[in-house]
Amino acid sequence: MLNTLFTESTGHARPIVIVHGLYGSGRNWGVIAKRLSDRGPVIAVDQRNHGDSFWTDSHSYPDMAADLAEVIASLGGPVDVVGHSMGGKAAMVLALTRPELVERLIVADIAPVGYSHSQIQFIEAMRAVDLSTVEKRSDASEQLATHVDDPTLQAFFTQSLDVKAKRWKLNLDALAAEMPKILGFPEMDGAFDKPTLFLSGALSNYVTAEARPTIKRLFPMARFAKIPGAGHWLHAEKPREFEASVRAFLDRDQ
C-alpha cells in the first residue's frame, strides 16, 4: 500500500485525502494538511514511484487510482479527495471508477485531457546531478540551477532527495518511460455526479475553455474557481488562498 502521512484531528468532518503531483510527495503538503486538520483527519499519500512508496515499472492512471482506492478502503471511506496535477488526474480516474469511495472532489490545476508539453527535462536535470558530491540539499540545488532556472522548482525537487543515501526518492527511469501516460488521460465512460471543484491558478493555462465540455461530461456537477496571482503550483504559491478555497468548498454543505 502507498506510504501515507496522517495528520490527526479533534474535528469530526469527513477525512481528506491529498494526492500530490509529478515529482512531489505527501511531505510537500504538510502545512496545508496541518491547517485543514482542524476540520477532520487529513491523509497525504506518496504516490507510486515517489517519496517512500513502492517503485514499479507501471505508472498508469488506472494503477494510481487503484492505489488510492486501497488507501481509502483502509480508512473505511468514503473521503473527500484533493488532487494536484498528476494527482488530480489520478483522483479523477478514482472518482470515475470507484465513485463510492469519493464524496467530494477537488482537482487542482489540471483537466481530464492530454497535454503536449513534456516534463522529461526535469528528469534529465535530476539525472545530471552528481550525487556523490552532494552533502546537503543546497549542493544539489546549485547543480540543478544549470538546467532549472526557477529557484522554487530547485527547492521542490530537492525535497525528494535522500541526501544521506545519495539517491532520489523518485523512480526516474519509470517516470521517464511512462511519461506519455502521465501527460495523457485514459478514455473514460460514465460520470462522477457528486460535487467537484476545478480550482486553477489564474496565471496557469492547464485548464482551458476548450477542456470544459469534457470536464462537464465526466463531472456534471463541476464548479470552477481561480486563485488570482497563482500559476500551476497554486498550493505552493498561494497556500492560504488555496486552503481557504478548499475549506469553503468542503464546508459548503456540511
C-alpha positions, 0 to 999 in steps of 0.5 A: 500500500502507498506510504501515507502521512496522517495528520490527526484531528479533534474535528469530526468532518469527513477525512481528506485525502491529498494526492500530490503531483509529478515529482512531489510527495505527501511531505510537500503538503504538510502545512496545508494538511496541518491547517485543514486538520482542524476540520477532520483527519487529513491523509497525504499519500506518496504516490507510486514511484515517489517519496517512500512508496513502492517503485514499479515499472507501471505508472498508469492512471488506472494503477494510481487510482487503484492505489488510492482506492486501497488507501481509502478502503483502509480508512473505511471511506468514503473521503473527500479527495484533493488532487494536484496535477498528476494527482488530480488526474489520478483522483479523477480516474478514482472518482470515475471508477470507484465513485463510492469511495469519493464524496467530494472532489477537488482537482487542482490545476489540471483537466481530464485531457492530454497535454503536449508539453513534456516534463522529461527535462526535469528528469534529465536535470535530476539525472545530471546531478552528481550525487556523490558530491552532494552533502546537503540539499543546497549542493544539489540545488546549485547543480540543478540551477544549470538546467532549472532556472526557477529557484522554487522548482530547485527547492521542490525537487530537492525535497525528494532527495535522500541526501544521506543515501545519495539517491532520489526518492523518485523512480526516474527511469519509470517516470521517464518511460511512462511519461506519455501516460502521465501527460495523457488521460485514459478514455473514460465512460460514465460520470462522477455526479457528486460535487467537484471543484476545478480550482486553477491558478489564474496565471496557469493555462492547464485548464482551458475553455476548450477542456470544459465540455469534457470536464462537464461530461465526466463531472456534471456537477463541476464548479470552477474557481481561480486563485488570482496571482497563482500559476500551476503550483497554486498550493505552493504559491498561494497556500492560504488562498488555496486552503481557504478555497478548499475549506469553503468548498468542503464546508459548503454543505456540511 
